[in-house]
Amino acid sequence: MKKITSAVVLLALALSLAACGGSTGSSTAAGASQTPSSTAGTAAPTDMPWPDVEPLAEPVTLNVALLANTLPHLPTYIAQEKGWLAAVGIEVNPVVFKNGPSMTEAMGAGAWDCGSTGIGGVITGVLNQDMKVIGVAARDEGGFQAFFARPDNPIVQAGKGHGTIPELYGTAEAWRGQEILCAVGTTNQFLLYKTLENFGLTLEDVNVVNMDSSAANTAFLTGQGDVAGVSGPIVFSDDKKDFVMISSDAWAKTGIVTSFVAAPSAWEKNQEAITKWLEVVIMTNEWIEENQEEAARYLTRMYEEDGYPSTDEANLDLIRNNPLCSLEYEMGIITDNEEGSMKMKQQTLDALKGYVAMGNYTQEQFDSILGSASNFLSDAIEAIAARHGR
């Protein structure tokens, strides 16, 4: 079981280490908890799905950031458990965060080298910390993000079919004035924005109370709020049986992605090792697609260690409906679209347009990312594709 430590203490530790020039190999950061590295590593390279993955010349330890209660860390977890990362000379120290902004803040203190984060972490990381986006980890399109209400809520009572998206519950009148528990600046808030837009409303028409997914769920269960925004296995937990899902990313077709990212200093010093980690992760993504039931069991175990009980059945649905990205997909998103912008970058810009409209960011900040030439990189994916002749 992971050791959960005070966020204040963790941030102070990370800042202290950074100021002294010390290593953060066993440290954590604000909103984070450190999990012991896997003891796996006995598997031979020939046991790997891609038998031609070459090991690093020298072993390397990477601090890998992940968001608790999310799917994109699963391939790293599986690759640790099966010994595939150890086989190529990589030891991973997972560093767990509750949300993207706290993960970004910790990057400035040197708490992690690479990892995966959602759109909120990408935007703040690129704007404030020169974060490098090196690939796409997953697409939220199968019910990974959702909002719930009680059966007697006017939104539920109004039923479906009153907006441009027929699956969404409610009417403009029913949604207006609702108290909504939701993590501000995250993918969950973006789903709320898209949901309200469906009824001709904006965030100004509701009362948003800023809470992360776990806190929102707990508060909602105790009777707080009218609507709760949750994500990951919490969407499928048994405590939802008495509530009604009124919106989801699958229904609203948000198109939001989670990205693979690297801290700028780590990318400069350790690009080869980070690229090797990404190679094994993408390899494992493809293994997950071919071995979904076994992968679901690993996901249940991973969530349990994160403190989020779930079931194999729910996690199998999660994997089936939210496909992790293959090498072919990665190759596609580093190409240019019709306007000459890299597709991976455009995915972030498309979401950022919504955040500008929501008031989270300014047009100047949008233009800053639009004009960035050094934050969305194709180097790692190109190197992996070339290595495997794809």
N, C-alpha and C positions, 0 to 999 in steps of 0.2 A: 504493500500500500504506500502511496506517495506521502511524503512528509510535507504538510501544509504549514507555511510560516507566514507571519505577519508581513503584509505588503510594505509597511513602513520600514521594518527592520531589513527586509530584502533590498529595498531601494537604497537604503543607507549603505549596506554592504557593497552593492554594485558600484555606487559612486565612490566609496572609499577605495575599492580595488582599482578603479579607473584612475583616480587621482594619484595613487601610488605606483601606477604602472604595473600592477599585479595581474596575474592570470585570472580569468573568470571560469576556468575549466570546471570548477565544482560549485559555482555560485549561481544565484538566481536574482531576479529583479522584481520591480514593482508589479504587483498583481500576479506573481509567478510562484511556482513551487518546483523544486528539483526532484526528479525521479531518479533512482539509481539506474545506472546503465545496465543493459542486459548482460547476463552471463553467457549468452549464446555465443557461438563463434567456432563450433567444432565442425560445421558442415564444410565439405570440400567444394571448391569452385565448380566442379562438374555437376553439383546438385542444383546449381542456379538455373533459372529459366532461360537466361542468355548465357550459354557456356563460354562465350568469348569476351566476357568482361574482364579486363586486365586489372590486376591489383596495383596500388600505388607503390612506388619504389620504397617509400618509408611510411610506417604507420602514422596516422593522424587522428587526433581527437577533435571532434566538432561539437560545439554547443548549438543544438538545433532547437529553434523556437517553434512552438505550436500553440494553437488555441484550444483550450480544454473543451471537451464536448463537441468536437468537430471531426469530420471524416478525413480530411487530407493528411493527418499524421499517420493514418493506418499503414500505408506502405512502408514508412520508416520503422514503425513498430514491428511489422511482420518481418522485414528484412533484418532487424536486430534479433528477433526470436529464432529465425531460421539460420542465422549465422552468415547471411549473404553480405552484410556490411563488413563484418569481421574478416570475411574471406578476401575482401579487396583492401584491407588495411585501414578501415575506418571504425573508430569507436565513437558512439554518439552519446552525448549527455543531453537528454531532452529537458527543455526549460519551458514550463507550462504557464500560459497567460490566460486571463479571463477575457480579454478583448484586444483588438488590434491597436488602439491608441496606446495602451499600457505597454504592449510589446514594442511599439515604435520608440517610446520614451526610454525603455531599457536598452535599446540598441545604442543610443548615445552614450550610455555608461559602459559599453563593451560587453554586455551580458550574453550576447549570442552572435553566431557567425552567419547562419542561414536558417531557413525554415519556411513556413507557409502562413499567410495571413489573408484576411478578407479585404474588401474594398476600402473600408475605413482605415485600416492599417497601411494599405498601399498609398492612399492619397496623402495621409499625414506623413508617412515615411518619405515619400518623394519630395513633398513640399519642404519639410523641416530637417530631414536627416540625410538627404542624398541617397536614399535607399535604392538598391538595384533590383529590378524586377527581371527574373531570368526564366520564367516559364509560367504555365497555368496549371494549378493543382487539381481543381475540380470546378464543376458548374452547379450552382444551386438551381435545380430545375425539377426536383422530384419530392417536394414537401419537406425540405430540410429546414425551412423557415416557415413559421405559421403564427396566426393569432387565434385565440380562443375567447369565447364569451360564455356566460351562464345561460341556461335554456330560457330564462325569463327576460333576458336582455332584449330590448326593442329591435336590435340588429338581427337577432335570431328569429324573433317573432315576425319580422318583415319577410323573411325567406330570401330566396335567390332570384336572380334575373332582372334586377332593377337598374343595372348599369350597363356599360359597354362590355364588361366581362361577365358572362352569365353565371359562372360558378361562385362569384362572391356574394356573401350575404349582406342584406341591409338596403337601406335607402339613404339619401343625403340627410333627411330629417332624423333617421335613427342613429346615424353616426355622429351627427353634430353634438358637441358638448360631452362626448364620452371621455372618461378618464382612462388613459391607455398606458399600461406599464410596458416600457420599451427601452432598449439600449440606444441612446442617441448617437448618431454618427456611424452606425453599423449597417450591415445588410438588412437587419431586421427593421430598422427605421426606413430604409429605402423601400421595403415591401409595404410598410404602412403608407408611405407617400404615394406609391402606385395604386394602392387600394383606395385611398381617399380621392385620388385623381379620377378614378373610375366613376365616382359619384359627383364630380364637379366640386370637390372640396380640397382644402389644403390643410397643412398641419396647424394653421391658425384656428381651424374650426373645431379642434379637439384639444384636450388637456393631456399632454404627454408628460409622464413621470419617468425620469431617467433611471433605469435599472437594468443590469445585465440579465441574461436569460434565466439563470438559476434563481437569482433574487426575485425576479418578476414572477416566476412560477410559485415560489414559496409564499410571496405576498398575496398572490391571487388565491391560493388555496386557503389562506386565512381570512379571506373575505375582502381584501383590498382591491381597489380598481374595478373598472367595468370590463376591461379587455386586457389580456396579457399576451405579449409577444415572446415566443420561445423558439429554440432551435435545437437541431440534432436529436438525440434520443429522448429528450424531454418532450418532444412533439408526440412521441409514440408511447409514453409512459402510462401505466395503469391509472394514475391519478387524473387522467384526462377523460376517463369514461363517462363522467357526469357532466362534461362540458361539450360545447359545439365548436368545431373548427370553422371559422368564418372567413379566413383568408389564408392563402399559402403561396409560396413562390411558384409552385407548379401552376396554380390557377392564374396568377397575375403575370406569369411569364416574364419575370424580372430580368433574366439573362445575366445575372451577376456571377462573377467568377471569383474563386480563391486563387491567389498567386503564390508561386515560389519566389522567394526573395533572398537577398544577401545584404549584410551590412557592408558599407563601402570599404571600410578598412580591411575587413576579412576577405572581401572579394579581391582586393589589391594584393594581399599577402598570400592568399591560399586558394586562388581560383581553381587550380587543378583538383584539389581535394573536394571543393564544393561541387564542381562539375561531376566528379566521380560519385559523390553522394546522390546528385540528381539523376545520374545514369541508373544507379541501382533502384532509386525510387520509381522512375518511369518503368523500368523492367518489372518491378513489383506491381505497379498499376496494371500492367498487362496480365500478370499472373492472377491478380484479383478478379479480373474480368472473366478469366477461364476457370476460376475456382471459387465461385461466389459463396457457396455454403461454408466452406472452410474459412474463407475470409471473414464471413459474418461471425463465426465463433471467436476469431481473433479480435474482432471489433467489440464484441461483448466483454471480453476479458480486458481490453484496453480501457473501455469506458468504466468498467468496475474499478480499475486501478486509479482512474481519474476522479472517482467518487460519484459516478453517474450510473446507477444500475439500469440495465436494459435487458432485452431478450434477443436470442438468436434470430427469431422470426422477424422482429421489427428491424433488426440490423440488416437482414437479408433484403428486405424491402428498400431500406435506405441505400444499399449498394446497387441494387437493380435500377433504382430510379434516379440516382445521382452518380453517373459514370465518372470514374477517375480517368485522367487523360493518358492516352497512348502516345507513343513516339510520333506516329503519323499525325495525330491531332496537334502535338507540339510543333511539328514542322509547319503545319498549316497556319498557326497563329503568329509565327514570326515572319510571315510574308506580308506584303503590302496590300492594302485594300484599294479600291478604285480611286480614292483620293490621294493615294501615295503614303498613307500612314500605316505603320505596322499594326496588324490586326490586334496583337496583344495590347498595344498601347491604346488602340481605339476602344477596346472593351472597357478600359478604365475611364476614358474620356466620356463614353456614353453614359456611364453611371454618374460621373462627376457633374454632368449637365443636370441630372436630377437633384444632386446635393446643392448645386448653386441655386436651383429653383426653390429648394427647401430652406435656404438661408444658412446652411452649414458652411458654405464656402463662397468666395466672391468670384466675379468674372475675371479679375486680375489673376487669381490663383489658378483658375481654369486655363488662362492663356499661358501661365508659367509652365504648367505641365504640357500643354500643347506644343510649346516651343522647346521642350527638353529634348536633348539629343544624347544624353548619357545615362538615363535611368532605366530605359527599356532595352534590354540587351538580348541579342540572338546568339552570342558567342557559345554559351554552354550547349544549347540545343543543336546548333550547327556541328559542334565537335562530337557530340554523341551520335548524331545521324551519320556523320562521316565515318566514325569508328565502326558502325554496324552496316555500312553500305546501303543506307536507305535514302 
